[in-house]
Amino acid sequence: MAILAIALGGVMFAITVTKGVQDPDFFWHITTGQLIAETGSVPSTDPFSFTWFGQPWTPHEWLSELLIYWLVTGLGRIGALFVFGLFPAAIFAVLAQALTRHGGARVLSLALPFALGAFVLIGYVTLRPQAISWLMLSILLWFLLAARPDRPARFLLLIPFFVLWANLHGVYVIGLGVVGLYTLFTLIGRTPMSPARGWVLVALAGAIGASMVTPAGPVGILYPLRYVEGGDWGLANIQEWQSPNFHEPAHMGFLLMIVALGLNGGRSTPGWLVTLSWIGVAMGLLALRNAPIAVVFAMPTLVMGLEARLRARDARRTKARRPMAPSVALGRRVMELVTALVIAIGSMAVLIPRDINAAIDENIGERFPVAGVERLLQLAPDANVFAEYGWGGYVIWHMHETGGHVFVDGRNDMYDQSVLEDYTAIRAADPGWEALAAQYGVEAILLPPETTLTRGPAQSAGWCEMLRDQWQVLYLRDCLPD
């Protein structure tokens, strides 16, 4: 188990660090963490946009944002990436520990499903709060697989567990669903905890109550339900809210996992876990962002099915094997450990650039409007900026302290649908876009050069072009004197 976690975890660690800062939401997450650290309170209204400023906002991942801010402040970007690079390894280690204790799964049973899970996770690992929830979900599965009726009071540990999770990230609502499903199977006598079903019911009620212990109070438990429904605008415009396209190589891992689950057939797997696996698949088919949740649910199911088949194969063998000498067994273990270390360290050496800070800066420069924001800070540091949706967080990070605000950013679940639709209309230069921009008080436009608005309409409407390169175009409403 340790060897497998080292090998797979090392590869995933290297990929996470190498990808650097790719999540556009990272920037508003860290700015929120900074705001919480400096004010000592969690905001309940939006401080970052000019379209929703002062309107209700529930930062349901405030504790993760504070953690990210502390990590970046204390350890730097590289240190924070190193910490988050450990989360995939921790997921594999937790699930491997749970499965080896639950049914004695061997390394071969773990290796294939875990390798498939890692293949799917590659596209999602980065410095983002969701990674914490994936680990919490793995810990919850470990807890449920280890639950025994002779120590039912341990189920009450779910209460402080959900107090923590509800303040870390909104995916705790999925965790509540997991406990609810387990409780249902317990009530019908299909889990080891059935003789102590009363404790399970109390723990479920306690977990629901614990999820209300957040800065938002009891009503906050309803907010993460928006995680399940991205809204019409989100489904149409945000890739991670869309269904996978299995013609794309990046989504093939998820398809292979679905096929593997179908072939597995739920063999030797608890019914609640099989059900979770297919619920995870359904969630992943509805929205790409749910694929890591599907992976966490599917890996234990695949491991149990494969282990059952391996044991059936072993039972059919009639020829007894000669026991391995202790010295040979020790040598074999040493070689396996060396191989795992070579894979892990080799992955880091090959994938992680030597000058990682420069690589991170280059990556940010290719994805975000670095020059445009620098120019804005010189010309209009307190402007109301109509920025590309995925750039809103970057603008917030640099311009919040100078008084700048954005039209929209990655918090699409907060904004009213009408605001998002108006954003689309202005960006596409639809008829009446000038009146909409004036109505909202837009003072600057920062968009990629290939968008409709930056290919003539803005300039024709009298906006002054202050910067144009291959990555970005910057306009100001009021022309500055030469």
HELIX and SHEET records of a PDB file:
HELIX    1   1 ALA A    2  LYS A   19  1                                  18    
HELIX    2   2 PHE A   26  THR A   39  1                                  14    
HELIX    3   3 TRP A   62  GLY A  103  1                                  42    
HELIX    4   4 VAL A  107  LEU A  121  1                                  15    
HELIX    5   5 GLN A  130  ALA A  146  1                                  17    
HELIX    6   6 PRO A  152  LEU A  157  5                                   6    
HELIX    7   7 LEU A  158  LEU A  168  1                                  11    
HELIX    8   8 TYR A  172  LEU A  187  1                                  16    
HELIX    9   9 SER A  194  ALA A  196  5                                   3    
HELIX   10  10 ARG A  197  ALA A  210  1                                  14    
HELIX   11  11 PRO A  218  TYR A  227  5                                  10    
HELIX   12  12 GLY A  231  ASN A  237  1                                   7    
HELIX   13  13 GLN A  239  TRP A  241  5                                   3    
HELIX   14  14 PRO A  249  HIS A  251  5                                   3    
HELIX   15  15 MET A  252  ASN A  264  1                                  13    
HELIX   16  16 GLY A  271  LEU A  286  1                                  16    
HELIX   17  17 LEU A  288  ASN A  290  5                                   3    
HELIX   18  18 ALA A  291  ARG A  316  1                                  26    
HELIX   19  19 PRO A  326  LEU A  351  1                                  26    
HELIX   20  20 ILE A  356  ARG A  367  1                                  12    
HELIX   21  21 VAL A  370  LEU A  379  1                                  10    
HELIX   22  22 TYR A  389  TRP A  391  5                                   3    
HELIX   23  23 GLY A  392  MET A  399  1                                   8    
HELIX   24  24 GLN A  417  ARG A  427  1                                  11    
HELIX   25  25 TRP A  433  TYR A  440  1                                   8    
HELIX   26  26 THR A  452  THR A  454  5                                   3    
HELIX   27  27 PRO A  457  SER A  460  1                                   4    
SHEET    1   A 5 HIS A 405  VAL A 406  0                                        
SHEET    2   A 5 ASN A 384  ALA A 387  1                                        
SHEET    3   A 5 ALA A 444  LEU A 447  1                                        
SHEET    4   A 5 VAL A 473  LEU A 476 -1                                        
SHEET    5   A 5 CYS A 464  ARG A 468 -1                                        
END                                                                             
